[in-house]
Amino acid sequence: VQLVESGGGLVQPGGSLRLSCAASGFAFSRYAMMWYRQAPGKEREWVATISSTGDSMHYVGSVKGRFTVSRDNAKNTVYLQMNSLNSEDTAVYYCKAVVGMHYWGKGTLVTVSS
């Protein structure tokens, strides 16, 4: 199993970014996918989950209405569209798959700053 995140970077408050997580090594379309983040000095927290078919999504309260998780099973990729970003969204963002055991990507850094 391999998960590779991309799309992070520096963005101004109020801006947007779209993260991607390319998955390989397992039957992607059969598994839910998750996004987590870890801010400096804080524990890693769950951000969003999308079902295997993409018809069910769940979010942590702090991102509801601002973030949207989606997936393209033909491309083995899950996305996180992040809008109205603020400084509290600064973190390393990780995707995760549970395929027997928990698999994590290496993360992509999002910095929200003016």
C-alpha positions as CSV (number, residue, x, y, z in Angstrom):
1,V,0.0,0.0,0.0
2,Q,1.3,3.4,-0.9
3,L,-0.3,6.8,-0.3
4,V,1.2,10.0,-1.7
5,E,-0.2,13.4,-0.8
6,S,0.4,16.5,-2.8
7,G,-1.0,20.0,-3.2
8,G,0.1,21.7,-0.1
9,G,1.8,25.1,0.1
10,L,1.6,28.6,1.4
11,V,-1.8,30.3,1.1
12,Q,-3.2,33.6,2.4
13,P,-6.0,33.6,5.0
14,G,-9.3,33.2,3.1
15,G,-7.7,31.3,0.3
16,S,-8.2,27.8,-1.0
17,L,-6.1,24.7,-1.8
18,R,-6.9,21.3,-3.1
19,L,-5.0,18.4,-1.7
20,S,-4.7,15.1,-3.5
21,C,-3.8,11.6,-2.3
22,A,-2.8,9.1,-4.9
23,A,-3.2,5.5,-3.7
24,S,-1.7,2.3,-5.0
25,G,-1.2,-1.3,-3.9
26,F,-4.8,-2.1,-2.9
27,A,-8.3,-2.2,-4.2
28,F,-8.9,1.5,-3.7
29,S,-12.6,1.5,-4.7
30,R,-13.4,-0.9,-1.9
31,Y,-12.2,1.2,1.0
32,A,-13.1,4.3,2.8
33,M,-10.4,7.0,2.9
34,M,-9.6,9.5,5.6
35,W,-7.8,12.8,5.9
36,Y,-6.0,13.8,9.1
37,R,-3.8,16.8,10.0
38,Q,-1.2,17.6,12.6
39,A,-0.6,21.2,13.5
40,P,2.7,22.3,15.1
41,G,2.9,21.2,18.7
42,K,-0.4,19.4,18.5
43,E,-1.6,15.8,18.2
44,R,-2.8,14.5,14.9
45,E,-6.5,15.0,14.4
46,W,-9.0,13.4,12.1
47,V,-10.4,15.8,9.5
48,A,-12.7,13.9,7.1
49,T,-13.8,10.5,5.9
50,I,-15.3,9.5,2.6
51,S,-16.9,6.1,2.0
52,S,-15.7,3.7,-0.7
53,T,-18.3,4.8,-3.2
54,G,-18.0,8.5,-2.4
55,D,-21.6,8.9,-1.4
56,S,-21.0,9.4,2.3
57,M,-18.7,12.0,3.9
58,H,-18.1,13.1,7.4
59,Y,-16.1,16.0,8.8
60,V,-14.7,17.3,12.0
61,G,-16.7,20.3,13.2
62,S,-14.0,22.9,12.7
63,V,-14.0,22.3,8.9
64,K,-17.6,21.7,8.1
65,G,-18.9,24.0,5.4
66,R,-15.3,24.9,4.4
67,F,-13.7,21.6,3.4
68,T,-15.0,19.0,0.9
69,V,-13.6,15.5,0.6
70,S,-14.1,13.6,-2.7
71,R,-12.7,10.7,-4.6
72,D,-12.1,9.5,-8.1
73,N,-12.1,5.7,-8.0
74,A,-11.0,5.5,-11.7
75,K,-7.8,7.5,-10.7
76,N,-7.3,5.9,-7.3
77,T,-7.2,9.4,-5.8
78,V,-8.9,11.1,-2.9
79,Y,-9.1,14.9,-2.7
80,L,-9.6,17.5,0.0
81,Q,-10.9,20.8,-1.2
82,M,-10.1,23.5,1.4
83,N,-11.8,26.9,1.3
84,S,-11.8,29.9,3.6
85,L,-8.6,28.8,5.1
86,N,-7.4,30.4,8.3
87,S,-4.2,30.2,10.4
88,E,-5.7,27.3,12.5
89,D,-5.7,25.2,9.4
90,T,-1.9,25.3,9.2
91,A,-0.7,21.7,9.5
92,V,0.7,18.7,7.8
93,Y,-2.1,16.9,6.1
94,Y,-2.1,13.1,5.8
95,C,-4.4,10.6,4.1
96,K,-5.0,7.2,5.6
97,A,-6.3,3.9,4.4
98,V,-7.2,1.0,6.7
99,V,-6.5,-2.1,4.7
100,G,-6.1,-4.7,7.4
101,M,-3.7,-2.3,9.1
102,H,-3.5,1.4,9.1
103,Y,-1.5,3.0,6.2
104,W,-0.4,6.6,6.1
105,G,1.1,8.8,3.5
106,K,4.1,11.1,4.4
107,G,1.9,14.2,4.4
108,T,1.8,17.6,2.7
109,L,2.4,20.8,4.5
110,V,-0.3,23.6,4.4
111,T,0.7,27.0,5.7
112,V,-1.9,29.7,6.0
113,S,-0.3,33.0,6.5
114,S,-0.3,36.5,5.2
